[in-house]
């Protein structure tokens, strides 16, 4: 996230220029300053001094090659097989839910939820690398195999047993099932990242007054910095507009899009598929 620093989904001209010159390594001999400004004026059509990730993505897709028929066919087969696999998993999850419900296990009550939440948090801290702050969201994503934002009981059990390394002597199977039944209150056979996050926050320690004070000062200073940057961005926009540069037209946009895409491919690691969204986030500076 080297350019969308505040994760706002908006970047200024200076951040855009940083992306082009520092990340895509495009010198003025390949993309002059006046052409860069013309491109910016076309992207920032409302004159706000900022462009969104959607506007940048639209630029990067202009003239982008479409998948050939063989590639499209492979994507269709992959999608069909994945849908079939998801259907099988969904049916398996529902059967598992019925089996747990029929076992006579009751959903965990509020006191048990608080106790189990503490057990999971302690295990999470113990299994997290010492240089990394434990993140329940990252933990959830490690078992959310298809990125749906939902996990099944089997995936939840895998998290508890394999990732958090909690044996049945510390968290019995019946208590794990009771916790699941409390989380899956609607009986769908799945829980969301929000439901899991709510569990992990039960009884979590709140920041002390010194920590809260530091957060307040940080927030105040960040807001002041954002205001200064916003004013600077607007002045920059006015300067560009007064320079006499005209916004790039459709043909120029297509040509400039191709230049940026080629540079993006050239500067991306060989093992990674170029992603314009990741590129944008690297310069969204106030994140």
Backbone bond lengths (Angstrom), bond angles and torsions (degrees), N, CA, C in turn:
res aa  C-N    CA-C-N  psi(-1)  N-CA   C-N-CA  omega(-1)  CA-C   N-CA-C  phi
1 X - - - 1.463 - - 1.521 108.33 -
2 X 1.314 115.76 64.87 1.449 118.39 -173.44 1.512 113.22 -89.91
3 X 1.380 119.09 -10.67 1.472 116.81 177.92 1.524 114.42 -121.95
4 X 1.364 119.22 -38.44 1.471 120.00 177.76 1.521 107.19 -84.65
5 X 1.357 116.18 70.20 1.467 120.11 -166.24 1.508 113.14 -67.14
6 X 1.333 119.44 -29.43 1.464 118.13 -179.43 1.518 111.73 -101.61
7 X 1.332 116.86 7.96 1.459 119.82 177.77 1.501 112.93 59.79
8 X 1.336 117.82 26.08 1.463 121.27 -175.70 1.509 112.38 -79.93
9 X 1.350 116.55 -15.95 1.462 119.74 -175.50 1.519 111.89 81.25
10 X 1.347 117.53 11.24 1.463 123.13 179.85 1.525 108.83 -133.40
11 X 1.321 116.62 142.21 1.455 119.44 175.03 1.524 110.04 -131.42
12 X 1.338 115.79 153.83 1.456 122.73 -179.99 1.530 109.97 -92.48
13 X 1.339 115.66 175.50 1.462 119.66 177.52 1.524 110.78 -60.82
14 X 1.333 117.48 -43.06 1.465 120.27 -178.67 1.527 111.13 -61.09
15 X 1.343 116.50 -39.67 1.462 120.40 178.15 1.525 110.54 -67.86
16 X 1.339 116.22 -39.55 1.461 121.17 177.72 1.525 110.05 -63.08
17 X 1.343 115.95 -43.47 1.467 120.67 179.12 1.531 110.49 -63.98
18 X 1.335 116.44 -38.15 1.466 120.55 177.31 1.523 110.35 -61.90
19 X 1.328 116.30 -42.06 1.457 120.79 178.07 1.533 110.23 -58.47
20 X 1.340 115.25 -48.87 1.461 120.83 -175.66 1.527 111.71 -66.46
21 X 1.338 116.66 -45.81 1.464 119.85 -174.54 1.533 112.96 -83.05
22 X 1.333 117.37 -43.92 1.475 120.20 -173.31 1.525 113.35 -89.65
23 X 1.347 117.33 -43.31 1.463 119.94 -176.18 1.523 112.16 -86.49
24 X 1.332 116.87 -45.92 1.471 120.14 179.97 1.529 111.52 -87.10
25 X 1.338 116.15 -9.56 1.465 122.38 174.73 1.534 112.76 55.91
26 X 1.344 115.76 41.85 1.463 120.56 178.67 1.527 109.67 -94.30
27 X 1.336 118.49 113.17 1.469 120.75 179.32 1.524 110.62 -77.15
28 X 1.324 116.30 168.51 1.476 120.48 -179.92 1.531 111.42 -65.48
29 X 1.338 117.84 -20.44 1.463 119.80 177.83 1.523 112.08 -68.62
30 X 1.334 117.08 -25.46 1.469 121.41 177.51 1.525 112.00 -99.06
31 X 1.327 116.12 -29.98 1.465 120.39 178.87 1.526 107.18 -144.56
32 X 1.343 115.77 99.57 1.456 120.30 -175.77 1.525 111.68 -66.26
33 X 1.335 115.28 162.52 1.461 119.92 179.61 1.524 110.90 -62.78
34 X 1.324 117.33 -38.06 1.469 119.95 -178.87 1.528 111.09 -67.71
35 X 1.337 117.60 -36.85 1.473 120.19 177.71 1.526 110.48 -70.59
36 X 1.330 115.78 -35.52 1.465 119.57 176.92 1.532 109.76 -63.75
37 X 1.341 116.55 -42.07 1.464 120.81 178.81 1.534 110.94 -66.81
38 X 1.339 116.99 -38.23 1.472 120.84 178.60 1.530 110.25 -64.10
39 X 1.330 115.56 -39.92 1.465 120.44 177.34 1.521 110.27 -63.77
40 X 1.327 115.78 -44.15 1.462 119.86 179.48 1.531 111.47 -61.04
41 X 1.331 117.45 -44.40 1.473 120.86 -179.21 1.528 111.13 -61.52
42 X 1.340 116.47 -35.48 1.468 119.56 178.30 1.522 110.97 -70.66
43 X 1.342 116.62 -37.06 1.472 120.29 -179.77 1.531 111.10 -72.54
44 X 1.337 115.84 -41.96 1.473 121.32 -177.54 1.535 109.21 -90.41
45 X 1.343 115.35 61.20 1.467 120.48 -173.16 1.527 113.05 -64.52
46 X 1.344 117.50 -27.15 1.467 119.34 -177.92 1.530 112.51 -88.07
47 X 1.341 116.92 -1.66 1.464 120.30 177.18 1.511 114.62 69.44
48 X 1.334 117.18 23.72 1.470 120.21 -177.51 1.522 112.33 -78.28
49 X 1.338 116.88 -15.52 1.453 119.97 -175.85 1.520 112.56 85.81
50 X 1.343 116.78 6.22 1.459 122.43 -179.20 1.523 109.97 -140.96
51 X 1.329 116.90 152.15 1.464 120.48 170.72 1.523 108.44 -124.60
52 X 1.317 115.57 151.58 1.459 121.27 -177.84 1.520 110.84 -93.81
53 X 1.339 115.63 166.74 1.464 120.33 176.60 1.528 110.11 -62.00
54 X 1.333 117.10 -33.70 1.462 120.29 178.53 1.515 112.15 -65.35
55 X 1.342 116.65 -42.10 1.466 120.84 178.79 1.532 110.51 -65.73
56 X 1.332 116.71 -40.14 1.460 120.02 178.35 1.527 110.24 -66.50
57 X 1.330 116.86 -42.58 1.461 120.72 179.17 1.520 112.06 -61.80
58 X 1.332 116.47 -39.27 1.471 121.18 178.21 1.528 110.07 -61.10
59 X 1.344 116.53 -41.45 1.464 120.63 176.70 1.523 110.81 -60.87
60 X 1.341 116.80 -47.31 1.462 120.85 -174.92 1.527 112.84 -68.10
61 X 1.343 116.36 -18.03 1.471 119.15 -179.98 1.522 112.81 -92.36
62 X 1.349 118.13 -9.60 1.468 120.45 -179.41 1.524 109.00 -61.68
63 X 1.322 116.16 121.33 1.462 120.25 177.21 1.507 114.98 71.32
64 X 1.330 117.83 6.23 1.467 119.77 179.49 1.525 109.33 -65.04
65 X 1.333 117.42 138.97 1.465 119.42 -178.85 1.524 111.57 -62.18
66 X 1.331 115.93 138.86 1.468 120.22 177.23 1.527 108.76 -88.28
67 X 1.319 118.47 154.29 1.469 120.35 -179.83 1.526 111.23 -59.89
68 X 1.349 117.43 139.78 1.459 119.58 175.99 1.530 109.30 -73.13
69 X 1.325 115.84 173.71 1.471 119.65 -173.68 1.525 111.66 -62.26
70 X 1.362 116.77 -37.94 1.476 119.11 -179.48 1.523 110.01 -65.20
71 X 1.347 115.39 -43.21 1.464 119.99 179.13 1.525 110.46 -63.87
72 X 1.353 115.65 -42.91 1.468 119.92 179.37 1.520 110.50 -61.92
73 X 1.334 116.01 -38.72 1.465 120.13 179.59 1.525 110.64 -65.28
74 X 1.350 115.48 -41.89 1.473 118.84 178.82 1.524 110.52 -62.73
75 X 1.350 116.73 -41.44 1.462 120.25 178.49 1.525 111.23 -63.56
76 X 1.353 116.39 -37.19 1.468 120.14 -179.93 1.531 110.15 -65.24
77 X 1.348 116.00 -46.52 1.469 120.53 -179.12 1.532 109.69 -63.62
78 X 1.355 116.08 -42.72 1.462 119.94 178.85 1.524 110.41 -60.61
79 X 1.344 116.69 -45.91 1.466 120.74 -179.71 1.515 111.89 -62.17
80 X 1.355 115.73 -42.18 1.468 120.02 -179.93 1.529 110.78 -64.21
81 X 1.336 116.43 -44.76 1.469 120.46 -179.51 1.527 111.21 -65.63
82 X 1.343 115.31 -38.73 1.464 118.73 179.13 1.516 110.69 -65.73
83 X 1.345 116.35 -41.11 1.465 119.97 178.69 1.529 110.52 -62.34
84 X 1.348 116.14 -40.72 1.467 119.79 178.82 1.531 110.15 -64.47
85 X 1.356 116.21 -41.98 1.461 120.29 178.09 1.518 112.21 -63.04
86 X 1.342 115.44 -40.65 1.470 119.63 178.36 1.523 110.90 -63.18
87 X 1.345 116.24 -38.84 1.469 120.20 179.91 1.527 110.39 -64.65
88 X 1.332 116.40 -42.16 1.471 120.78 179.10 1.533 109.96 -63.86
89 X 1.341 116.21 -43.92 1.472 119.84 178.64 1.523 111.18 -63.00
90 X 1.341 116.32 -40.77 1.463 119.56 -179.25 1.526 111.03 -62.48
91 X 1.335 116.24 -41.95 1.469 120.45 178.62 1.530 110.33 -65.03
92 X 1.344 115.93 -41.71 1.465 120.95 178.51 1.526 110.46 -62.56
93 X 1.348 116.28 -41.06 1.467 120.55 179.82 1.525 111.22 -63.63
94 X 1.328 116.90 -41.59 1.460 120.60 179.82 1.526 110.83 -65.34
95 X 1.347 116.89 -40.37 1.470 119.88 177.97 1.528 109.74 -63.97
96 X 1.329 115.76 -40.26 1.462 120.41 179.59 1.525 109.67 -62.60
97 X 1.334 115.99 -42.95 1.471 120.40 178.95 1.528 110.21 -60.18
98 X 1.330 117.58 -43.93 1.469 120.63 179.59 1.528 110.87 -63.79
99 X 1.356 115.94 -40.19 1.464 119.97 -179.75 1.531 110.77 -63.37
100 X 1.346 116.46 -42.24 1.459 120.45 179.05 1.521 110.23 -64.65
101 X 1.344 115.93 -44.27 1.469 120.41 -179.07 1.526 111.35 -62.72
102 X 1.357 116.81 -36.83 1.466 120.42 -178.25 1.524 112.74 -77.35
103 X 1.329 116.78 -14.33 1.464 120.02 -176.43 1.522 111.88 -71.33
104 X 1.342 116.69 -10.82 1.455 120.40 179.69 1.510 113.15 90.36
105 X 1.328 117.30 -0.40 1.471 120.69 177.78 1.523 108.93 -71.46
106 X 1.323 117.03 134.79 1.464 121.15 178.52 1.530 109.77 -95.80
107 X 1.335 117.57 148.88 1.463 119.93 176.54 1.525 110.67 -58.12
108 X 1.314 117.03 143.26 1.468 121.77 178.12 1.523 109.91 -61.34
109 X 1.344 116.90 140.75 1.465 119.85 177.11 1.535 109.72 -87.51
110 X 1.322 116.76 -177.64 1.469 121.22 -174.26 1.529 112.16 -59.43
111 X 1.344 117.00 -42.35 1.470 120.56 -178.61 1.531 110.53 -65.79
112 X 1.341 115.94 -42.65 1.467 119.76 178.75 1.529 110.83 -65.55
113 X 1.329 116.79 -38.96 1.468 120.95 178.97 1.531 110.31 -60.01
114 X 1.343 116.45 -42.92 1.463 120.28 179.63 1.528 110.92 -63.58
115 X 1.352 115.94 -42.09 1.460 120.25 -179.77 1.528 111.27 -66.22
116 X 1.361 116.00 -43.25 1.465 120.50 -178.98 1.533 110.93 -69.30
117 X 1.322 115.98 -34.39 1.462 119.94 176.55 1.530 110.05 -61.17
118 X 1.339 116.76 -42.96 1.474 121.39 179.52 1.526 110.79 -63.74
119 X 1.343 116.61 -39.49 1.473 120.94 178.74 1.534 110.01 -62.72
120 X 1.331 116.62 -44.58 1.471 120.81 -179.56 1.529 110.85 -66.37
121 X 1.334 116.62 -41.71 1.473 119.35 -179.77 1.528 111.34 -63.91
122 X 1.345 116.16 -42.60 1.465 119.83 178.76 1.534 110.53 -62.09
123 X 1.330 116.34 -42.43 1.465 120.54 179.67 1.526 110.32 -66.59
124 X 1.326 116.21 -35.94 1.464 120.98 179.49 1.533 110.32 -64.33
125 X 1.330 115.78 -45.40 1.474 119.36 177.73 1.525 111.05 -62.78
126 X 1.330 116.29 -41.18 1.469 120.84 -176.74 1.527 112.08 -67.61
127 X 1.341 117.39 -29.07 1.476 120.41 -176.71 1.525 112.95 -100.57
128 X 1.342 117.45 -0.31 1.469 120.43 178.11 1.528 109.80 -86.37
129 X 1.327 118.84 143.84 1.472 120.57 176.82 1.528 110.21 -57.86
130 X 1.327 118.21 144.58 1.471 120.72 -176.13 1.531 113.42 -62.18
131 X 1.348 116.83 -23.13 1.472 119.48 -178.53 1.532 112.45 -89.88
132 X 1.320 116.88 1.59 1.464 120.48 -174.56 1.525 111.11 -122.48
133 X 1.332 116.00 134.49 1.456 120.32 176.21 1.528 109.14 -76.27
134 X 1.344 118.42 128.26 1.468 119.93 -178.09 1.527 111.92 -56.42
135 X 1.311 116.62 133.70 1.463 122.32 179.51 1.519 108.78 -127.13
136 X 1.347 116.91 113.23 1.463 119.03 -179.67 1.528 110.48 -65.07
137 X 1.345 117.41 -29.71 1.461 119.98 -179.33 1.531 110.32 -67.36
138 X 1.338 117.01 -43.20 1.469 119.90 177.22 1.525 110.30 -63.39
139 X 1.331 116.35 -38.85 1.461 121.17 178.25 1.524 110.08 -60.45
140 X 1.336 116.34 -45.38 1.463 121.33 179.40 1.527 110.25 -60.73
141 X 1.332 116.31 -44.48 1.466 120.22 -176.07 1.524 111.97 -65.31
142 X 1.326 117.53 -25.88 1.466 120.23 -179.74 1.527 112.39 -66.97
143 X 1.336 116.71 -23.21 1.473 118.81 177.94 1.531 112.79 -109.70
144 X 1.330 116.46 -6.32 1.472 120.67 177.12 1.527 107.38 -83.01
145 X 1.329 115.51 79.88 1.465 122.18 -167.58 1.528 113.14 -59.70
146 X 1.339 117.17 -39.58 1.468 117.90 -176.82 1.522 113.34 -99.05
147 X 1.354 117.15 10.71 1.456 120.48 176.11 1.509 114.73 64.32
148 X 1.340 116.94 26.90 1.466 120.84 -176.34 1.523 113.05 -83.30
149 X 1.357 116.51 -13.50 1.465 119.55 -174.50 1.513 111.99 82.45
150 X 1.345 116.02 10.27 1.470 122.14 179.57 1.521 109.01 -133.82
151 X 1.331 117.16 143.66 1.461 120.38 175.30 1.525 110.10 -130.51
152 X 1.330 114.65 153.79 1.465 121.67 179.78 1.526 109.96 -92.67
153 X 1.344 115.42 175.99 1.462 119.31 177.86 1.515 111.00 -61.26
154 X 1.349 117.24 -42.60 1.459 120.39 -178.83 1.529 110.90 -61.35
155 X 1.334 116.68 -39.17 1.469 119.84 178.41 1.527 110.70 -69.17
156 X 1.326 116.01 -38.20 1.463 120.76 177.27 1.525 110.11 -63.52
157 X 1.349 116.12 -43.65 1.464 120.87 179.09 1.531 110.46 -63.91
158 X 1.342 116.48 -37.48 1.467 120.64 177.97 1.531 109.82 -63.26
159 X 1.326 116.40 -40.85 1.465 120.64 177.68 1.529 110.31 -59.51
160 X 1.324 115.46 -48.70 1.467 120.75 -176.00 1.524 112.06 -66.57
161 X 1.340 116.54 -45.66 1.473 119.85 -174.78 1.535 113.10 -83.18
162 X 1.340 117.29 -43.06 1.473 119.80 -173.19 1.520 113.12 -90.69
163 X 1.356 117.44 -42.78 1.457 120.06 -175.94 1.531 111.84 -86.59
164 X 1.340 116.34 -46.66 1.472 119.67 179.67 1.527 112.25 -86.21
165 X 1.344 115.47 -9.91 1.475 122.11 174.84 1.529 112.69 55.72
166 X 1.336 115.38 42.48 1.459 120.11 178.62 1.537 109.26 -94.73
167 X 1.333 117.91 114.33 1.471 120.46 179.22 1.533 110.65 -78.06
168 X 1.321 116.06 168.51 1.468 120.41 -179.56 1.532 111.28 -65.90
169 X 1.342 117.76 -20.28 1.470 119.73 177.66 1.529 111.22 -69.10
170 X 1.328 117.96 -24.99 1.463 121.61 177.64 1.518 112.35 -99.43
171 X 1.337 116.23 -29.46 1.461 120.65 178.97 1.525 107.24 -145.46
172 X 1.334 115.08 98.51 1.471 120.15 -175.30 1.524 110.89 -65.42
173 X 1.328 114.70 162.46 1.466 119.97 179.29 1.521 111.17 -62.67
174 X 1.322 117.03 -38.46 1.466 119.99 -178.85 1.529 110.96 -67.51
175 X 1.325 117.99 -36.62 1.471 120.75 178.13 1.530 110.36 -71.13
176 X 1.331 115.42 -35.51 1.464 119.41 176.71 1.531 109.79 -63.86
177 X 1.324 116.74 -41.86 1.471 120.83 178.62 1.532 110.88 -66.86
178 X 1.337 116.67 -38.34 1.465 120.42 178.84 1.535 110.32 -64.22
179 X 1.325 115.63 -39.62 1.467 120.23 177.23 1.520 109.96 -63.85
180 X 1.328 116.05 -44.23 1.465 120.16 -179.96 1.525 111.23 -60.55
181 X 1.321 117.00 -45.23 1.470 120.61 -179.12 1.532 111.34 -61.01
182 X 1.339 116.42 -35.36 1.469 119.71 178.16 1.521 111.11 -70.54
183 X 1.332 116.53 -36.82 1.465 120.54 179.86 1.524 111.45 -72.91
184 X 1.334 115.78 -41.53 1.472 121.23 -178.33 1.522 109.43 -90.38
185 X 1.336 115.88 61.60 1.471 120.87 -173.27 1.520 112.87 -64.58
186 X 1.347 117.62 -27.68 1.468 119.44 -177.28 1.527 112.62 -88.32
187 X 1.340 116.09 -2.01 1.464 119.50 177.01 1.506 114.58 70.32
188 X 1.328 117.59 23.57 1.466 120.68 -177.27 1.527 112.19 -78.27
189 X 1.347 116.46 -16.54 1.461 119.34 -176.09 1.516 112.21 87.17
190 X 1.336 116.43 5.59 1.459 121.86 -178.46 1.522 109.78 -141.00
191 X 1.335 116.35 152.39 1.464 119.56 170.87 1.535 108.13 -125.75
192 X 1.323 115.33 151.14 1.461 120.59 -177.62 1.523 110.73 -93.18
193 X 1.346 115.63 167.80 1.466 119.85 176.58 1.529 110.39 -62.39
194 X 1.337 116.59 -33.37 1.462 120.54 178.67 1.523 111.80 -65.12
195 X 1.331 116.43 -42.66 1.467 120.37 178.96 1.537 110.68 -65.68
196 X 1.322 116.03 -39.69 1.463 119.41 178.40 1.532 110.60 -67.03
197 X 1.341 116.26 -41.71 1.464 120.32 178.78 1.516 112.01 -62.23
198 X 1.337 116.16 -38.77 1.469 120.61 178.46 1.526 110.34 -61.96
199 X 1.339 116.29 -40.14 1.465 120.32 177.03 1.526 110.50 -62.24
200 X 1.330 116.42 -46.03 1.461 120.13 -174.70 1.536 113.01 -69.14
201 X 1.334 115.96 -17.75 1.469 119.08 179.49 1.528 112.94 -92.69
202 X 1.346 117.89 -8.61 1.473 119.95 -179.87 1.527 109.08 -61.96
203 X 1.317 116.15 122.02 1.457 120.33 177.13 1.518 115.30 70.64
204 X 1.349 117.02 6.18 1.470 119.46 179.14 1.526 108.93 -64.46
205 X 1.328 117.49 140.58 1.474 119.57 -178.82 1.522 111.27 -62.39
206 X 1.331 116.54 138.30 1.458 121.22 177.51 1.524 109.29 -88.48
207 X 1.324 118.26 154.78 1.473 119.85 -179.60 1.526 110.55 -61.35
208 X 1.344 116.63 141.34 1.461 119.64 176.60 1.529 109.36 -73.41
209 X 1.330 116.17 173.55 1.461 119.71 -174.14 1.526 112.32 -61.75
210 X 1.350 116.90 -36.88 1.471 119.42 179.44 1.521 110.57 -65.20
211 X 1.345 114.88 -42.70 1.463 119.37 178.74 1.519 110.38 -64.80
212 X 1.345 116.33 -42.81 1.469 120.10 179.63 1.521 110.59 -61.91
213 X 1.345 116.16 -38.36 1.460 120.52 178.90 1.523 110.68 -64.21
214 X 1.351 115.81 -42.02 1.469 119.41 178.66 1.514 110.62 -62.54
215 X 1.353 117.48 -41.08 1.460 120.75 178.35 1.529 111.21 -63.40
216 X 1.334 115.97 -38.22 1.470 119.28 179.62 1.528 110.44 -64.15
217 X 1.343 116.07 -46.92 1.470 120.22 -179.64 1.522 110.24 -62.75
218 X 1.355 115.37 -42.64 1.471 119.06 178.81 1.525 110.89 -60.07
219 X 1.348 116.15 -45.60 1.467 120.38 -179.72 1.520 111.95 -62.76
220 X 1.349 115.55 -41.50 1.465 119.50 179.87 1.527 110.83 -64.68
221 X 1.342 116.60 -44.56 1.461 120.14 179.75 1.525 112.23 -65.94
222 X 1.332 115.00 -36.81 1.466 118.64 178.83 1.518 111.08 -66.66
223 X 1.345 116.38 -40.77 1.467 120.04 178.46 1.530 110.76 -62.74
224 X 1.345 115.62 -40.53 1.466 119.36 178.08 1.526 110.48 -64.26
225 X 1.333 116.39 -41.79 1.464 120.52 178.40 1.510 111.86 -63.31
226 X 1.351 116.43 -40.79 1.463 120.48 178.15 1.523 111.02 -62.08
227 X 1.346 116.57 -40.25 1.468 120.69 179.83 1.530 110.81 -63.68
228 X 1.345 116.44 -42.18 1.470 120.80 178.37 1.520 110.02 -63.11
229 X 1.346 116.67 -44.77 1.461 120.19 179.52 1.514 111.58 -62.93
230 X 1.342 117.30 -40.19 1.462 120.90 179.92 1.532 110.90 -61.68
231 X 1.337 116.22 -43.35 1.471 120.19 178.33 1.526 110.46 -64.36
232 X 1.326 116.71 -41.90 1.466 121.51 178.49 1.530 110.61 -62.52
233 X 1.348 116.35 -41.19 1.464 120.43 179.41 1.518 111.63 -62.85
234 X 1.342 116.74 -41.07 1.466 120.39 179.48 1.526 110.49 -66.47
235 X 1.331 117.46 -40.28 1.468 119.77 177.99 1.523 110.32 -63.78
236 X 1.328 116.17 -40.09 1.456 120.74 178.70 1.522 110.32 -62.37
237 X 1.336 115.96 -42.31 1.460 120.63 178.81 1.531 109.76 -59.76
238 X 1.320 117.36 -45.56 1.470 120.61 -179.79 1.529 111.23 -63.05
239 X 1.356 115.58 -39.45 1.463 119.46 179.51 1.528 111.17 -62.99
240 X 1.340 115.46 -42.86 1.466 119.83 179.62 1.525 110.08 -64.35
241 X 1.346 115.96 -43.98 1.468 120.38 -178.92 1.529 111.01 -62.87
242 X 1.346 116.81 -37.03 1.469 120.62 -177.80 1.529 112.88 -77.36
243 X 1.341 116.49 -12.99 1.465 119.31 -176.92 1.517 112.34 -72.35
244 X 1.341 116.65 -10.71 1.461 119.94 179.85 1.516 113.12 90.87
245 X 1.344 117.50 -1.48 1.463 120.98 178.41 1.526 109.06 -71.37
246 X 1.327 116.15 134.72 1.465 120.65 178.45 1.529 110.03 -95.17
247 X 1.329 116.86 148.61 1.473 118.53 176.99 1.528 110.84 -58.89
248 X 1.315 117.42 143.46 1.460 122.21 178.13 1.520 110.19 -60.58
249 X 1.350 116.82 140.54 1.465 119.73 177.23 1.531 109.28 -87.55
250 X 1.341 116.75 -177.88 1.469 121.46 -174.22 1.528 111.94 -59.24
251 X 1.339 116.86 -42.43 1.467 119.92 -178.70 1.528 110.84 -65.75
252 X 1.324 116.30 -42.60 1.466 120.32 178.49 1.531 110.90 -65.09
253 X 1.336 116.04 -39.34 1.473 120.31 179.10 1.522 110.16 -60.08
254 X 1.341 117.02 -42.47 1.462 121.13 -179.79 1.532 110.29 -64.15
255 X 1.348 116.22 -42.75 1.459 120.51 -179.63 1.529 110.66 -65.56
256 X 1.338 116.36 -44.87 1.462 120.77 -178.97 1.523 111.57 -67.45
257 X 1.336 115.97 -35.22 1.461 120.23 176.34 1.526 110.10 -60.63
258 X 1.336 116.84 -43.66 1.468 121.14 179.32 1.532 110.88 -63.25
259 X 1.335 117.26 -39.76 1.469 121.10 178.28 1.533 110.47 -61.99
260 X 1.339 116.18 -45.21 1.466 120.02 -179.96 1.525 111.24 -65.60
261 X 1.333 117.26 -41.67 1.476 120.19 179.78 1.519 111.37 -63.53
262 X 1.339 116.72 -42.90 1.470 119.97 179.00 1.528 110.39 -62.36
263 X 1.340 116.25 -43.15 1.456 120.19 178.92 1.523 111.20 -65.06
264 X 1.340 116.36 -36.57 1.465 121.12 179.34 1.524 110.39 -64.22
265 X 1.334 116.59 -45.00 1.467 120.09 177.66 1.527 110.80 -62.37
266 X 1.337 115.88 -41.81 1.471 120.32 -176.75 1.521 112.46 -67.26
267 X 1.327 117.54 -28.95 1.473 120.99 -176.88 1.527 113.31 -100.20
268 X 1.340 117.09 -0.84 1.470 120.03 178.57 1.527 109.78 -86.33
269 X 1.338 118.41 145.00 1.467 120.38 176.97 1.527 110.12 -58.74
270 X 1.333 118.38 144.37 1.476 121.12 -176.46 1.526 113.52 -61.36
271 X 1.348 115.93 -23.78 1.473 118.79 -178.15 1.526 112.39 -88.91
272 X 1.317 117.73 0.19 1.462 120.59 -173.72 1.531 111.14 -122.21
273 X 1.311 115.99 134.64 1.472 120.20 176.68 1.525 108.62 -75.95
274 X 1.349 118.18 128.43 1.476 120.22 -178.43 1.529 111.70 -56.41
275 X 1.314 116.31 133.21 1.467 121.90 179.32 1.521 108.76 -127.18
276 X 1.347 116.94 114.62 1.465 119.33 -179.79 1.516 110.83 -65.38
277 X 1.353 117.67 -29.67 1.462 120.19 -179.18 1.534 110.65 -68.04
278 X 1.346 116.60 -42.60 1.469 119.84 177.05 1.529 110.21 -63.49
279 X 1.329 115.79 -39.27 1.465 120.15 178.62 1.525 110.46 -60.63
280 X 1.338 115.94 -43.98 1.467 120.88 179.42 1.525 110.91 -61.50
281 X 1.330 115.72 -43.82 1.466 119.70 -177.09 1.530 111.77 -65.63
282 X 1.323 116.76 -26.34 1.459 119.71 -179.75 1.517 112.53 -68.13
283 X 1.354 116.88 -16.87 1.461 118.15 179.05 1.519 114.33 -115.46
284 X 1.329 118.09 -0.32 1.471 120.92 178.35 1.532 106.91 -75.56
285 X 1.355 115.42 83.29 1.474 125.23 -159.73 1.504 116.32 -64.79
286 X 1.303 121.60 -25.29 1.461 116.89 -173.23 1.510 113.11 -93.43
287 X 1.322 118.21 26.50 1.459 119.93 -179.92 1.463 114.92 -90.25
